[in-house]
Amino acid sequence: MRPFYVTTPIYYVNDLPHIGHIYTTVVADTVARHARLQGRDTYFLTGTDEHGQNIERAARDQGVEPIQLADRVVSRYHELWDELEMSHDDFIRTTEPRHRAGVEEMIRRIAAAGDFYVGKHEGWYCAACENFYTEKELVGGKLCPVHESVAEWKSEENLFFRLSRYQEPLLALYAEHPQLVRPESRLNEVRSFVASGLKDLSVSRADLSWGIPFPDHPGQTVYVWLDALTNYVSALGFGRDDAPLYERFWSGAGGGTDGGGADGGGTDGGGTDGDRVHLIGKDILRFHAVFWPAFLLSAGLPLPTTVWAHGWWLRDARKVSKSSGNVVRPDYLVRRFGPDALRYFLLRDMVFGQDASFSDEGFIERYNSDLANGLGNTVSRLVTLSRSAFDGRTPPEPCYDNPVMRVAAEVVAEYRREMDDLAFQRALAALWRLLAETNQYLVERQPWKVIKQEGGTPAVSRVLWNCLEAVRIVTVGLLPVMPKTAVRVLAALGVSAVPESLDALAWGGLPNDEPLPEPEPIFPRIDKEAWVAEAEAEAQATTQKKATQEKTQTSEPTEPASAPAGETQKAASRDEEETGAMIDIEQFFETELKVGTVRVAEPVPKSNKLLRLEVDLGEDEPRQLVAGIAKVYAPEALVGKQVVVVANLQPAKLMGVESRGMVLAASVDGEPVILHPDREVPPGTRVR
């Protein structure tokens, strides 16, 4: 089948990954897994953008070299992608030599086309997105339209790319190949922007040291977008003599759009038909749908088949982003619910191409309704009935003419169609319609009554086989979306071999009279109030940790007079890497640590993690605290014990109970170990 190349944007390393990065990468992973199940020759690329002013500035603020900052953030991406079971074939970093070779070859080709010149660049510059805006594009108070941060006026001599030369070729390209930009609303947006008139584009910076030097122009560094966008071909080997991946997935993959200078825009890709799909957020649409095709046209290179722009995840009606400061970190969700629950929520709750709102309550409601009640309970119920009726085995008698089979045929056709169109929400809704029809079919026939009276009759066998087979088909459809869960469910249904093709969506794949393992909970139902309380406790701890780090970063550094210039800073950087952020003694004493004696300890209602404590800190009355230690410490074992308390924290409510401090504990393999003095001291004694 046709080669298939799918990419995420390369993510900026000036901060850790958040839910927006995860969403795009989950989509790409789902698309890649689906393509592989279709039998397509598939290559999935992701990576990181590590050059530019923001990285240089962030590294300087943290007292490290830019590459050290990049290495640290990249390691977190690798950890997170492993946790989420991403199946990417490659991870490109713009600091790699192979990428630099690709950028230099791209520049050589564009220069040969006569599309660079030196000129003076002036305009309103947003450092967060590293882009210039016209005054009419800014919002009130000279703010960036994307990040709402103050734009600064900049003027310098740079190299320019003749973007204006490609206005008409781009408009012709959009008309001839409307699939180049999707959804249609984004195509209209791009077409309108280009038709309003393109200005030449600055593609270098004069005051930036952290980046790729611009060939043949000393003192100039390649601008971030010419640098970053080239990753899509440099990762495949563009710029090297031997580049089989580039031939296979880009220059020889066809797809109907080919470059060729300002007068190019041909329709022959020059090879077997294939697809090159960029998945991006709508905020970087202009760079991918205008700048990138123009660069490729100038360089005489094939164009992407499709640039798919999705919407934003919103929190408090604002885009979730590092610049906005309202990020949703994935760690707690993945640790608490597993990667597949998060993957399902992201794909089920956002209409691909539109914005969606993220909320903790919405996540739990979707988890409980679809995963715990819909999928988990259905599997448990059917496996239990079948084990009871057929001595721990699958039903012996299949059925090929029944209402569930007919619904399954409709659902499979709809699922295939919607997945091909990246309409994940509708594809998953179709699968859950089959689950609902299966449950209705089961309720109407009430096989449990027959089992109780007559045992596993042929009629019971057919009913349960039909239901189990429908769930098997749903589970095959979930392989691209929830890979680990799908394998678990298939095993629970008695299916030992994991399907390698979507042909397994055909009716009739359930094994007959095969052993069924005893069912285990797949998605235990979550108490929403208890979980929200746990999340608030986690958020409080994270906020306080961040505040401490910010104080540390703003403190004045001191150096001994005898230290050679720069050596103390380097030593401090090494120490921080080994021991964490350094604080001075005054900062330490801002935190009031006191020894207290626990007088009362009891569970917080509806929580399996929280305890309510009354701790004597030598004050007029005991201090009420809430501590997340219930899974390790029995309440009665704590009464009379002494603990160390952070006594000057702002009060916070957890599960409706006010907490006026925090009990200190070490963490060993994720479990709390309470700190206490080795002999009793008076309540309220300061820890120094």
N, C-alpha and C positions, 0 to 999 in steps of 0.2 A: 504494500500500500504506500501512499504518498508519505514522504518524510514530514515530520512535524517538529518544529522548533518553537519552544515557548519560553519566555523570559519574564522575570520580575524587573522592576527598576533596581538599580544598585543603591543600597541604603547608605545614607550619610552617617558617619561614625562619630559625630559630635555628641551623641548620647546613646543610651541603651535602647534596644528595640521595644516598641509598644504595639498596641492592638492593631493599629493601621498597617504596620509592616507585616504582622502575622496574617492579616486578612488577605493581602495581595499574594503572599506566598502560599497560603492554604489554597487559594483559588488556582494558582499555577500548578501546585502539586496535584490537586484534584483533576485538573485538565490533563496533565501529563499522565496520570494513572489511567484515566479514562481512555486516552489515545493509545496507550500500550495495550489495554484490554481490547481495543478495536483492531489490534495487530499492526499499528503504525510504527514506523521507525522513528522513535521519539528522543528528543534531547531537551532537557530542562535546565536552565541557567538561572542562578541568582548570584548575589555578591554585594560588595560594598564600595562606595565612593569615598576615597580617603584623602583627596586633595582639596585645597581651597582655603579661603580666608577664615571660614568658621572653624575648621579643624585647627589651623594654626593658632587662632585666638583661644579656643577651648583648651588646647594643650598648654599654652602659656599660662592661662589662669590656674591650671592644675600643677604647674611646675614640672611638666614632663615634656619630652620630645614628641612631635606629632605622630611618629611611627609607634611610640609606646602607647599613646592613647588609642591609636587605630588597632593595635594588636589586642589590647584589653577588650575593646568593644567587639571586635571580630570574634574573639573566643566566646563571648556571650551569645553571638548569633549562632555559632556552631553548636553550642550546648542546647540552645532553644530549638533549632531545627532538628536536632537529634531527638529531643523530647517530643516534638510534634510529628516525628516520623516523616519528615520531608524526604522526598525521593529524588532530589536534584542530582544531575549528572556532573555538575561543575559549580564551583564557587570562585568567581573572579574578583580580584582585588586590584584597584587601579594603581597600587604601588608596585605591582609585579612587573618584571622586565618584559614579559610577553605582551602586557597591555601597552607599555610604552612603545614597543615595536609597532603595534597596530596604529597607535595615534600618529606616530611619525610617518607611517605609510599613508594614512588618510590625509595628513597635511601635505605630503609630497604630491599626491594626486590632485588635491584642490588647488595647490599652487600652480601645477602644470596647466590647469584649466584657466588660470589667470584670475582667480576669484578672491585673492587676498590683496589688500593694500594697507598702507600705514596712514592713520589719520588721528585726529583729536576726538576723544570721546567724552561727552558731558551728559549728565542726566541724573535722575533720582534713583538711587541704588538701595536695594534691600539686602542687607548682609545675610539675613536668614535664608532667603532663597537664591542668593547670589545672582540677582537679575536686576536690570535697569527697567524703569517704568517711565512713561510719559506723565506729565503733570495731570492730564485728564484721567489717567488710569488710577491715580492715587485716590484714596478715600479721605474724609475730613481730617484736617490737621496734618497733611502730608504723610499719611499712613500707607504702608504696603497693603494692597487689596487682598493678599492671601493671609499674611501673618498679623496684620494690624499693628505692626511695629513701625517706628518712625524711620522713614527713608532719609538718606543723606545725599546731598548734592556732591557728585564726584566729577573731576575733570582730569584726564590724563591722555597721553599718547599711546595708542594701541594698534594692533593689527585688526583689520575689519574683513569680514566675509561679505561678499556682494549678494546679500540675501534678496535685495530688491530685484536682481536679475532673474529670480526664480518665482516671481509672483504669478505670472501667466502659466508657466509650466506646472506649478502646484495646483492652480485652479483647474487646469485641464486634467490633471491627475485625479483630483477629487471627483470630477464629472465622469471620467471614464472608469474609475475604480472606486465606487462609493463604499466598498467594503474596507477600504484602507483605514477609515476612522469609524469606530462604532462606540456607542449606539448612535443612531441617526441625529439625535439632538447635539451630540458632540461634533459630528461632521458639520452640521449647520453652523455651529459656533466657530469652528476653525475656518470654514469657508468665508464667513463674514469677516473674521479678523484679517485674513489674507486679502480679501477684496477691498478692504478699507485702505490698503497701501502698506507695503513692507519697506522698512528702513534697513540699511545695512547693519550688520551685527558685529559688535566688538567680540573678538575671540581670543584676546590675550589680556594679561594684566601686567602692569609695570612695577607694582609694589608688593609682589607676592613671591616668596621664596619656596613655599611648600607646594610643589607641583612639577609638571613636566616642562623643562625649558623649551621654548618655541624654536624649532630648528632655524638656523641662519639669522636669528634676531636676538642677539645678546641682551640680557636685561628684561626680556619678555617671557612670561610663563603662560602656557596654554590655559585658556579660560575653561572653567569647570564643565560647561556643557559640551564643548567640542571634545574635551577629554572624556567625560563620563559616558556620553552616548556611544562612543566608539567601542565600549566594552562588549556590545552585542556581537561584534565581529572579531574583536581581538581575542576573545575567549575561545573562538573557533579556530584561531591560528592565522587570521588575517595579518599580513605584515611579515610572515615567515615563508620561506621557499616551499617547505613541505607542510601543507595544511589540509589533510584529508577531511577533517570535520567541517572546515569552511566550505569545501567543495560539496560535501554531502548535505549540509543543512542551510547553506546560504547561496553561494554562487551557482550551484548546480541544482538547487531545489525548486527553481521556477516559481510559480505562484502568480504570474501575470503582470508584474511590474518590474521594469528594468531601467536603470539610470542611463545617462549619456550626455551630461552637460546640460546647459540651459535650454538647449533645443531637443533634449532627449525626452524620456517618458514613454518609451516603447512598451509594447505589450508582450514581448517574448523574454521569459526569464532565462532561456538558454539551457534548460535541462528538464529532468523529469518533474512533473507537477508536485508541488509541496506547499507547506504553509509555514510562515514565519510570523509568530504572534507575540506582540509586546503587551503585557498586562500592566497597567499603570493607574495611579490615582488621577482624578480630574485636574488637580492643581498643577500637574506637570504635562498636561496635554499639549500645550503650545510647543514645548521643546521637542516632543516626540512626533507630533503630527505636522510641524512646520519646519523647525530647524533641522531635525534629523533627515527627513526626506530631501531637503535642499542640499545638505552636505553630501548625501549619497548620489544625488543627481549630478552634482559638480564632480564628484570623484569617479563617476561612471560605474557605479556599483548597483546591484539589485536592491530593491526597496522591500520593506516589510510587507507582508500580505495584509495584516490588520494591526492597528493600534486600538486596543480595547481599554476605554477609560471608565473606571468605576467611581462610585460616589464616595463620600466621606462617612466615617463613623463619627457621630456627634455625641457630645456629652454636655449637658447644660446648654443645648442648642448651638454649640460651637464645635468646630472640627477638632477631633482628637489629634494633637500634635505636640512635639517637643517644644516648639516655639510658643504655643498657647499655654503650656504648663498644666494641661488637664489630661495628661496621659493615663491610659488604663494599662497597667503592667500585667503581663500574662502569667507571671510566675505562680501567684496564689491560685488562680483558676485552674491551671494545669496540675499543680500539686494536689489540689483538693478534689478535682473531678476527673482528671485524666485528660489527655490531649484530644480524644475523639469527641468528647462532649463539647469542648470549645469549638472544634472544627465544624461540628454539626450546627451549633448555634449561629456561627458567623455566616454559613452558607444558607441557612434556612431563614434568617431574619433580615437579610439585606436583599432587596431586588437588585440584581447586578446592574450597575449603571446609575443607580439612584442613591441618595443619602439614607442612612438608617441611624437610629438612636440606640446607644448602648446604655443599659441599666442593669444593676445587679438583680433587681427583682424580675426583669424580663428574662434574664439568663436562667434563673431558677424556675420560673414558670414554664419556659420552653423545655427545660431539662425534665421537670416532673411530668408534664403533659405528654410529650412526645417520646422521651427516652425511658423514663421509669414506668409510666402507665401504658404508653403505646407499644413500644418494642419489648421492653424488659418483661412486663407482666404477660404479654401474649406468648412469648417464648416459654416462660416458666409454666404457664397454664397448659400449653399444648404438650410440652415434654412430660410433665407430670401425668397428664391423662394417658398419653401413649405408653409410658412406662407401666402405669397401673393396669392398662388393658392388655398389654402384649409382653409381659414379663421383662420389662426393661429394654424393649427394642422398638424400632420404628414399625409402623403398621405394615403388614405383609401384602396388602392388596391396594395397588394404585387405582386411580380413577381418571379417565380422560374425557369425560363429558359431564360438566357440572358448572354451576353459576360462577364459582370462584375462578375457574380456569378461563372463562370468557372475560371476566373483569381483568384478570392478569394479562391477557393478550392486549387489551386496550391500554393498560397501564404501562406495559413494556414499550409499546410503540410511542406513547407520550413521553416516557422517560428518555428514550433514545433521542427523540426530536429536541426536547428541552435541553438535554446535556450538550448536544451538538451546538446549540445556540447560547450556551453559557447561562441558561436560565435555571440556575441551581435551585432557587426557591420553588419553582414550579415542578422541577423534576422530583424533589424530595416530597412535595405535597402529593404528587401522584403516587409515590410509593406508600405514603401513609394512608392514602385512600384505599389501597389494596389491603393494608392492615385492618382498616375499619370494616371493610366488606367481609374480611375473613372472620373477624370477631362477631359480626352480625350473623353470618352463616353458622358459626358455632353455636351461638345463643339460640337460634331458631331450631336447631336439631338436637340440642341438649344431650350429647353423647354420654355425659356422666351418669344420667339416669339409667341408660341401657347397660352401661358398664357395671353399675351396682346390682342390676337385676340379672343380666345375662352374660356379663363378661365381654371379651373382645370379639364381637360378632363381625361378619363381613361388612355390614352396614357401618358399624363403628370404625372399622379399618378405613373405609373409603372417606368418611367424614374427616377423620384425623389426618389421613394422608393428604387430602386436599388442603387442609389448613397449614400443615407443616410445609408442604410444597410452596404454598403462597408466601410463607415467611422466608423460605429459602430464596425465592426470587427477589423479594425485597432486600435480603441480605447481600445477594450478588450485586444489586444496584448500589449498595452502600460501600462496596469495596474501594472506589476512588475517594469517597468522602470520609469514611471512618474505617481505615484499613485494619487496625488492630481489633476493634470491636467486631467487624464483619467476620474475621477469622474465628473469633471466639464463639459467635453465634452459630456459624456453620458447624463448628465442632459440636456444639450443644444439640444441633439437629441431626447429628450422626453423619455429617459430611466430612470426611477426613482429608480429601484433596481440595486445596484452594483453587478455584477456577482461574485460568489464565486468559480467558476470552469471554466477551459478552455473549457468546453463543450459549453460555450457561443460563441466560435469562429465559431460555425456552422451557416450556412446561415438560416435566417428566424427569427432573434431575435428582429427586430425593431417593436415596437408597432404600430398598425394601428389606424389612426384617433384619436391620443392622442394630448393634448395641447402641443404646442411648445413655450417656453419662447422667448421673444425678444432677439436676439443675442447680446452678449457683446464681446468686443475684448478679445481674449484669449492670443495672443502673438502680441502686437503692434510692428510694424516694428521699428527698431532702426537706428538712424542716426549714422553711424560708426564714422565719424570725431568728432561729439559732444561727443560720449561716450568715445573715446580715450582721449579727452581733460579732461573729468571728471576723468577718471582713472589716468591720469598723475597728476592732482591736488591732488587726494587722496594719490597717492604714494609719492608725495613731502611732504605732511603733515606727513605721516607715517615715512618717512626717518628722518625728522627733530625731530620728537618725539623720535625716537630710538637713534639719536645722543645725545639728551639731557640726556636720560637714561644712555647711555654708559659713558658720562662724569661724571654723578652722581656716577656710580658704581666704577669709577677709582679714585674718590677723597679720600683723606686721612681721616679716621674717627678720631674724637677727643672725649675724655672722661674727665669729671671732675675728679680731683684727689680724691674726696671723694666717688666716685662711687664704690661699691663692684665689684669685677672681674666678668665680664659677664653680670651684670645687665643692664649696659647702652646699650650694644648691643641688649639685649632682648627688652628693652624699645624702642629702635630705630626701631627694626623690627615690633613691634606692631604699632608704629606711622606710618611707611611706609605703612602697610596694611590698615590703616584707612585714610591716607591723600595722598598716592602716594609717588613717589621717592623724597627724600630730597636733596636740593642743598644748597651750601653756598652762601654768598652774592656776592662773586667775580664772581661766575658762573652766577648769575642773571644779573649782570651788563654787561656781555658779549653780552647780547641781547639788541639791541637799540630799545626801544619803544618810538615812537614820536606821538604827536597829529598832525593831518593834516586836512585840509578843502577840501572837495570834490568840485572840480570846474566843472568837466564833468563826466557824467555817461550815458552809452549807452549799449545796448545788444551786446554781441559778436555774429556775424553771425553764424547760424546753431547750436546754443546752447540755450537750454531752462534753463540753470543753471547759466551761466557765464555772468558777467557784466564787461565792460572795464571802469575803473575809471581813472581820472586825479586828483591827490591829491596834494595840496599845502603843502609841508613840510618845508617851509621857505627857500627853495633852489632857485637857479637861475630860474628854470622852474618846473612846476608841475611834479610829479612822476607818471608814468603809472603803474597801478596795474590791475590784473584780480582777481575777487572775485566770488566765487560760491554762490551768494546770490539772484539770479534773481527770484527764485520761491517765495521769501518772500518780497523783496523790489523792488518797481517800480523805474526805473532810475531817473525820475524827482523828486521823493521824497527825493533823496539823495543829490542833488545839494545844496551846502551851508551848509550841515551838517558836523560836526566834527567827526572824527574817530580816533582810535588808530591803528598805523601801526608798524609792525616789519620792521625796515628800513635797517637792515644789512643782509638780506637774499641774497643768490646767485640768480641772475636772472634766470627765467624759462619761456619757451614758452608754452602757453596753447591755443589750436586751432589756432596756428600760431601767437598769440599775446604775446609779451614779457611782463612779469610781474616782476617788480623790488621791490617786497615787499609783505607783506600780511596784510590784514585787520583783526583785532582781533574781534572775535565774540564768545559769549557763544552758547552752543547747548542745546536746550530744545525740547525734543521729536524728535530729529533729524533735527530741524529747526534752522537756525542761528539767533542770536539776537546780533546786532552790539553794541559794547561798545563805549561810548562817554562821555566826561566830562560833569558835571552838569552845567557848565557855560563856555562861550567861552574863549579860551586862544590863544595866538599867535601861528600860524602854526610853527611846528618844536620844540615845547616845549617837553622836555624829560619827560617820565613817569618813576618815581622812587619809 
